[in-house]
Amino acid sequence: MARSGNSSKFPEPNRDSFGARFGALMLARRGVEGLTQQQLAVRAFGEEGRVNRISELENGKVAKPQQKTVDALVVALAITEQDLRDCGVPSVPSLPEGFAAELGLAEGLLGRLAWDFGHDKPRASAAEYQRFLRDKADELRTMRTELEALKDADARLGNQVAAAEAALDAGEIEEAEAILASARELSQERSLQAVRQTADIIALQGLAALLRNDVDAAFGAFTSAADMVGALAPTEAHERRCAYSDALRIHGDRFPGPALADAVALAEANLRTCSRTDHPTDWARTQNNLANALQILGKRTGGDAGRRALERAVAAYEAALQVFTRDAMPANWGKGSMALGMARVRLGLATDNRTLVDQGANGIDEALEVYTTVASEADVEAARETRAAAQRYLDEA
């Protein structure tokens, strides 16, 4: 932590990011302390090998340094609390007593998540911060469930899984990913069971990446996990892509970034390997996955790109309903018909197309009886709100 005291006066640093400002402060303090970069690396981290990181930080190339890195350098360079505040150190709103414990967030992990959130949204409200933590707690619960399943599946991996869990609690998400990479090496054997286990570990690395909002790394891990299984069990690979696409869609619905586009990409990959003729139910489910991601993407994007996404969503829902008929699969029909109705309404409102809005409203009305028996209260309420928006448009048109 920073020590108290009067702030030293240094040249005005770069103001583009906290990392750039902190790097300028580091450079100035290193000059005051009379240290080379190698000496600072040893003093802060105990190893000269971190000298490249010192150089990157001082040159402003690390916009969002990790908190443990900053803490170590603050001590090594005797940086004052005021100097650190002048750099714009990330801060977050205070939490109600017991809030983090209720969510199951250990102190170390809470600190890491708070640090990242403070960087990304420095002027966020308390409500936004609490919603962010709830969403991250949901992602963490999913990951812990998968970790426990992996631990139960192979006792040899138990110690590494436990170490990964401890790293997560300490907020060392990258360390957890590194431990999982080591576990992945242990399970590299060419049998379906071993391949499944390896794919599970890779997917866990993807979930860990989502936890720290690295969507690109998550997408790469999910793609690798599905492709690995695909060589031996194509149907299982299809199921995995559906699950991974859902995980990315849920993340993308909650947080900005490329997750929705990646969810679309995984669904499209499934459609390239799964035909309606050979696997009609899987094909229809994938069409729904594709449409669900496209509908959120279209609603969020707006403009011509949003319109095109909504048009694709409508087409995909229509395709799925060729298989999910009311007589054969009423629950799937209810969900799919409701989603199609809502997508038509949104597309109609976006393009001022009364016919589409009317079709969508009628579809919502037709599906509502079944939908209320298979959907959550929140989803039913969202459907009713969309129906009300359609009616207001139709009344004014």
N, C-alpha and C positions, 0 to 999 in steps of 0.2 A: 504493500500500500504506500501511497505518497506520504511523506513526512510533512508536518506543519512547518510554517516559516514564511518569511517574506519571499515573494516571487522574484526570481532573477530576471534581468532584462536581456532579452535576446533579439536578434534581427527578426523582422516580421516574417513569419513562415508562409508557405503556400496555403491558401484557404480553401482549396478544392474539396478536401475531405479530412476527416479526423486523422487518418493514416498519414497524409501528406504533412499536416501541421505537426503531428507528433514526430515524424521523421526529421523535420527541420529543427524541432526542439532537441532531439537526440544529438544531431550534429553539433549544435551549439554547446550543449552540455558536455559532449565528449571532448570538445576543444578546451573547455574550462577545466575538465578533469585531467587533461593531458594524456588521453588514451588513444591507442591505435584501434582500428576496428577489430583486430585479432584479440587485443587485450580486453576490449569490451565484451566480446563474445565469451571469453573465458570467465570474466567477472559475472556476467549476467546468467550464462547458461552452463558454465562449467566445461565448455569444449570449444576449441578454436574452429572446429568444423562449421560452426554457425555463422562464420564471418560473412558468407554470402547473404544471409538473411539480414544482417546488420546493414549491409550495403543497400539492399533492396528497400529497407525501411527508410534509410536516410535519403534516398533518392525519390521518395514519394511513390514508389511502385506498389505499395501495399495499402490500399484504401481502407481496409477493415482488418487490422491486425487482431490476433486473438488476445483475450484478456490476460491470459497467463503470460504471454510474451510481453505485453505492456507492463504488467506488474513487476516482472523480473528486471526490466530495463529502468523502471522508476526507481527501484531500490539501488541498482548498480550505478545510476547516474545522479542519485540524490535529488531527483526531481520533486519539486514542491507540489502540494495540493493545488495551489493557485495556478502554477504553470500548467498542470494537467487540465484544470478547468478551462483555462484559456485556449487549449487545443480543441475544446468542444467534446470532452469525453462523453460517451453515450450515457444517457440516463433514461429511466422509465418511471411511470407513475407508481406510487406506493400501492401495495396490495392489502386487502382486508386480512385481518388476523386469521390464520389457518387456511387461507385460500390455496396456497401451494401444496400444503399437506393433503388437503381434500382431493386435489387432482393427482396425488401420488408423485409429485415432482421433488426429487431430492435437491438439497441446497446447491450442490455443485452444478447440476443440470439447469436449475432455475437461473443461476448466475450466468451460465453460457447463453441460455435463451434470451435473458434480459439484455445481455450485451449485444447480441445480434439484432434484437428488435429495436434497441435504442439507436443503433447505427442506421437501420433502414427507415425507421419512422420516428424521428426525434421529437415531433410535435404531436404525437398520437395521444388520444384521450385514455383515461383509465379503463373505460369500457372496451376500447379497441385492444388494449394490452391484455385485458382479462380474456377477451374472446380469442386472441392469438394463443394464449397459454392453454385454454380449453382445447383448441384444435390440435396443438402440439401434444397435449396429454392423450388425445384420441390416437394420434399416430404412434405415440410411445406404447400405448396399451397393445395396439396391433403388433408392434415389433416384439414386445415382451412375450406375447402369446406364441409367436413363431419361435422365439428363443427357447422357451420352455419345451415346445414340441421337439426341437432339435436336440435338446439336452436329453429328453426321454428316449429319443430314437437311437442314440449312440453314446454310451457311457464314456468312450474315449474323448469325446468332444466336451464333456461336462465341465472340465476345468477352464477351457477356453471360453465357453459360453458364459460361465460365471464371471470370468475376467472381463468379458465384453459388457455384461450387465453392470459391473462395478465401474467400468470406464464411463458408461452412460450416466450413472448416478453422479459421477464426479464432473459431468459436463464435458468430458473428453470424447466427443463424438468421433473425431478423426482416429483417436486411439482405438475406439471400439471397432471402427471399420478395418483398421490394421490387424486387430486380433481376429476378426472374421476372415480376413484374407489368409491369415496363417491357418485357421481352421479349414479353409477351402483347400489348402495344399494337402492337409491330412486325408481328405476324403476323395482324392483324385484316383479312383479306380474305375476300370471300364466294365461296369455292370449297371443295370438299370437302377438298382437300389442305390448304388454309390453315386450314379449320375444325378438321381433325384436329390440325394443329400447335398451334393455339391451345388446343384441349382437352387436348393433352398437357402444355402449359405449366401450365394450370390444375390438372391432376392432380398435377403436380410440386409446385405450391404446397400441395396437399393432403398429399402425402408429407412435405413440410417441416413442415407443421403437426403431423403425427403425431409427427415427430421431437422436437418440443417439447411433446408431449402435449396439444395444443389440438385435441381431437377435434371440437368444434363447427365450427371453421374447416376442418378436413379434410373433414368431411361436406358442408359447404357447397360446397367446391371440387369434390369428386367429383360431387356432384349437378349443379353447373353444367357440368362437363365432359361428362357423359353427355347432359344435356338439349341442349347445344349441337350435338352430333353427331346427336342424335335427329331433328332437323328434316330432315336430308339423308340419313341412313343409320340407320334404326330398328334394324336387326339389329346393327349395330356398337355402337349405344348400349346395347343389351341386353348385349352381351359386355362392354362397359366396366363397366356396373353390377355384373355378376357379379364382375369382377376387383376393383373397388373394395370390394364387399361382403366379399370374401375378405380384402383388406388390413385392413379395419376389424375383421373377426372375429379375425384373427391378433393384431392389436394388443390387442383386448379380452380375448383369452385370456391375454395377458401382463400387462396393466396394468388397474387399476381405472378406472372412468369409464363414459361413455355409448357407447363404441364398439360393443359388442354390440347394443345397441338400434338404433344407426344402421345396422349391418350388416343387421339384420332389416328396417329401413325401406327400404333400397335393394332388397333381394330382393322385398319386397312391391310396390315400384314397378314392378319388372320383370314381376311376375305380372299387373299391371293392363294391360300392353301386349303380353303374349305369351300366346297360347292353346295348349292342347295340340293342338287340331285343326290349326292352321296351322304351328306350330313345336314338334313334340313333344319333340325332344331338348333344345332350349333351355329349354322349359318344365320338363322333368324336372330339368335341371341347376339351375335356379333354385329348384325345390322343395328340392333337396339343400342349396343355399346357405342357404336360409331355415332348414331343419331343423338344420344344423350350428351356426348362431349361436344358435338357440333352445335346443339341447341344452346348450351351455356356459352360456347365461344361466340356464336352469332349474337346472342343477347348482350354480351359484354363488349364486343368489338364495334358494332354499329357500322354505319356507312355501307359502301358497296361490299366490302369484305364480310361484314356481318350478314348482309342480305344473302350472299352466296352460301355462307355457312348454314343459314336457316333453310335455304332451298335444299341443300344436301341433306339436312336433318329430316325434312319432310319426306324426301324421296326414300331415305333409309327406313324411316318408320313405316312407310307404305309397303316397302319390300318385306319387312319383318311380319307384317300383318297378313301377308299371303300364306304364312305358315301358322302364325298364332291366331287361329280363327276362334270365334266365340264358342262354337260347339266343341271343338277339339281341346282347346286350352283356354278356358274362360279367364283364369287369373292373369295369364300373360296377355290375353286380348285386352283385358281391362286396363292394365298398365300401359300397353302399347297404344291403345286407342286414345287414352287420356293424353299421353305424351304427344301424339300426332295432333290432337286437337289444340293443345297449347302451342305447339310449334307453328301451326297454321295461323292461329290468332296473332302470334308475335310477328310472323312474316307479313301478315296482312296489315297490321298496324304500322310496321316499318315501311311498307311500300304503298300505304293508303289504298289497299285493295279490299273493297267491301265484300266481294265474293269469298275471298279467303277467310276473312274474319268470320263471316256467317257460317262457312263450312266448319271452321274450328270450333265456334260456339256450339253448333249442333253436335259435333263429335264429343265435346266435353259433356254435354247433357246426356248423350247416349251412353257414355262410359261410366258416368258418375255412380250409378247404382252398384256396379261391380267394383269400381275403384275404391269406394269407401270401405269395402270388406278386406282389401289386400294392401292398402297403403297406410302410411302413418298419418296421424292427425295433422302434422305440419304440411305434409304433401297434399293432403286433401284441401287444407286451407289455401295453399298456394294455387291449386287448381281453381278453387272458387274465386280467388282474387283475379286470376286471369280471365275467368268467365265474366266477372263483373266489368273488367276493363273492356272486354269485347262488347258488352251490352251498352256501355256508355258511348263507345264509338258508333255503334249501329244506331243508337237513338239520336246522335248528333249529325249523322251523315245525311 
